[in-house]
Amino acid sequence: MPDNTYALKLEYLNSTNGRTTQPIPLPPCSSPLCPIETLSKWLENKLPSNDMNKECMPQRPNGSLSIRHASYHLSLFFLVMNMLAYMYSSEIDK
């Protein structure tokens, strides 16, 4: 950048097409090289806050998780664990 500020350039490498990268423009910028300050301002309201209770826990008015939410999270956890176990056992069998 001409004014000595930091910038980010995102590129995609498709290894099937050799070593040529394709620039991926970031939404707030018109060119492939996006100043960090512009990107930071654009992401300001899109990133989660540091308040984990606010971001991660769906809460009922009294502050407790509903049975539906708790069972959903538990089911998702077991699904992911089963997928990982299957992938791990497939690698061992090779």
BELBEL-V641261 format. One record per pair of residues at least 24 apart in sequence whose C-alpha atoms are under 8 Angstrom apart, sorted by the first residue. I is the first residue (numbers start at 1). J is the second residue. If there is no record, write none. Layout:
i:j
I:J
I:J
This chain:
i:j
5:35
5:36
6:35
6:36
7:33
7:34
7:35
7:36
8:33
8:34
8:35
8:36
9:33
9:34
